[in-house]
Amino acid sequence: MTTWTQDDERALLDNIDRWIEREVKPIAREHDQEDKYPHALVEQMKDLGLFGATISPEYGGLGLPATTYAKIVIRVAGAWMAPVGIFNSHLIMASAIERCGTEEQKQKYLPLMATGEKRGGIALTEPNAGSDLQALRTVAKRDGDDYIINGSKTWITNSLYGHMVLLLVKTDPEAKPRHKGMSLFIAEKGEGFVVAGKLKKMGYRAIDSCELAFQDYRISAANLVGGVEGQGFYQTAGGLELGRINVAARGCGIGEGALKLALAYSQTRQAFGKPICEHQAIQLKLAEMASRVEASKLLIDSASRKYDSGERCDLEASMAKYFATETGVFCAEEAMRIFGGYSYSVEYEIERYYRDAMLMCIGEGTNEIQRIIIARQLIERQG
Ligand SMILES: Cc1cc2nc3c(=O)[nH]c(=O)nc-3n(C[C@H](O)[C@H](O)[C@H](O)COP(=O)(O)OP(=O)(O)OC[C@H]3O[C@@H](n4cnc5c(N)ncnc54)[C@H](O)[C@@H]3O)c2cc1C
């Protein structure tokens, strides 16, 4: 990680704010409604360095601390959450390679990932295995210097327009306990790596979430992350804290964006002879929304600071993920109520926030699972 001064951070965030106003906000509604991938934004994200945001400078990235990265995510998600997925999933893959990969893997992939020339995602979920990843059925069998992979994945973000995925498989399906038979691969597109079309979604539109089929897909053993079998579950779990801080920031951004829209609308919409923001029932909603957004930012900052200092932060990351993503849902719903009938019109953007918010409670470990982690940690730390 490089040292980022407060002035550096301010300059970077100002640049991001200008980009959001100029390029993201004007295209969000059309791309969302037409489920159209934002190719132009991808090119701009490359110029902004977003694909290398958390990759170390020695591999060509910006080396941002999690505290600064979370602020970027909150800002972009406040305007439109979906494009965050393009660099977020990519950076989770990069972080796994940087944490667990061999030096050869880091040298081969990270510089190309930092520029966005090669973009990736994470392929964990299967039709029958989401929260319970140890139940997955995709199998990699050793064949000389290669592995042959068969199986399927679903809901994989960046899999149509990206170039590769971090693929979680079983190398020993009989292993007991089950997680000891799991391994991670850096899987580039090629023969046997089949991308089915984009899944149609309620929200998080415009982004490519697809089903993948691996049909006798041959991959070099050099692409086994870290060069050892049986580490995939730990390697995946090791990236969850940063992943949860990221998703927390997306939820918080949705909450803050919905609050801003509702606040502005409540100052112009009149009912019973005055702007609706002067009715106490609306004020209670705005106050509750603003307080939860602020509390989310503090939880995210607290988890990020611990992460940056190298301390264990699974409890804090889960608290931030749970609270901030529920805040996103709460604020989007309250904003819908404040917009009244117009909330149902696609002319107003608030309905998109409402459709996008719920996903944050499901992805990167559902909020039920988060609360179980929090409680287990509380019990463990109590002794
Ligand atoms: C739009 C979208 C994009 C996605 N992108 C990706 C991606 O890029 N890569 C990827 O790998 N995956 C991705 N996912 C998948 C996502 O991570 C999973 O949907 C999520 O982990 C939940 O798994 P599941 O859907 O199988 O639900 P399940 O695991 O079947 O859970 C169903 C319900 O049971 C509850 N539950 C399960 N186990 C327990 C338990 N032990 N205790 C209490 N409650 C429990 C859950 O909380 C939930 O309420 C994406 C999903 C969506 C919708």
The ligand as a Gaussian input file, in Angstrom:
#p B3LYP/6-31G(d) Opt

LIG

0 1
 C      -27.403000     -10.235000      -9.338000
 C      -26.507000     -11.226000      -8.659000
 C      -25.138000     -11.186000      -8.873000
 C      -24.310000     -12.150000      -8.288000
 N      -22.969000     -12.160000      -8.592000
 C      -22.223000     -13.223000      -8.184000
 C      -20.858000     -13.362000      -8.625000
 O      -20.322000     -12.512000      -9.344000
 N      -20.178000     -14.465000      -8.248000
 C      -20.727000     -15.445000      -7.448000
 O      -20.036000     -16.411000      -7.150000
 N      -22.006000     -15.338000      -7.004000
 C      -22.761000     -14.255000      -7.356000
 N      -24.058000     -14.137000      -6.930000
 C      -24.619000     -15.201000      -6.079000
 C      -24.797000     -14.774000      -4.630000
 O      -23.534000     -14.631000      -4.018000
 C      -25.680000     -15.834000      -3.946000
 O      -26.991000     -15.670000      -4.482000
 C      -25.676000     -15.682000      -2.439000
 O      -24.445000     -16.078000      -1.915000
 C      -26.800000     -16.535000      -1.777000
 O      -26.750000     -17.847000      -2.214000
 P      -28.092000     -18.569000      -2.753000
 O      -28.724000     -17.640000      -3.725000
 O      -27.725000     -19.919000      -3.208000
 O      -29.049000     -18.637000      -1.506000
 P      -29.110000     -19.830000      -0.436000
 O      -27.752000     -20.140000       0.060000
 O      -29.919000     -20.932000      -1.034000
 O      -29.953000     -19.149000       0.727000
 C      -31.382000     -19.064000       0.700000
 C      -31.828000     -18.494000       2.056000
 O      -31.428000     -19.400000       3.116000
 C      -30.660000     -18.678000       4.081000
 N      -29.638000     -19.553000       4.659000
 C      -28.791000     -20.389000       4.004000
 N      -27.976000     -21.004000       4.875000
 C      -28.307000     -20.552000       6.116000
 C      -27.840000     -20.799000       7.441000
 N      -26.798000     -21.639000       7.692000
 N      -28.432000     -20.165000       8.475000
 C      -29.434000     -19.282000       8.264000
 N      -29.930000     -18.984000       7.025000
 C      -29.367000     -19.609000       5.968000
 C      -30.058000     -17.520000       3.318000
 O      -29.699000     -16.445000       4.184000
 C      -31.202000     -17.149000       2.390000
 O      -32.125000     -16.359000       3.106000
 C      -24.873000     -13.132000      -7.439000
 C      -26.254000     -13.139000      -7.185000
 C      -27.067000     -12.206000      -7.785000
 C      -28.550000     -12.269000      -7.523000

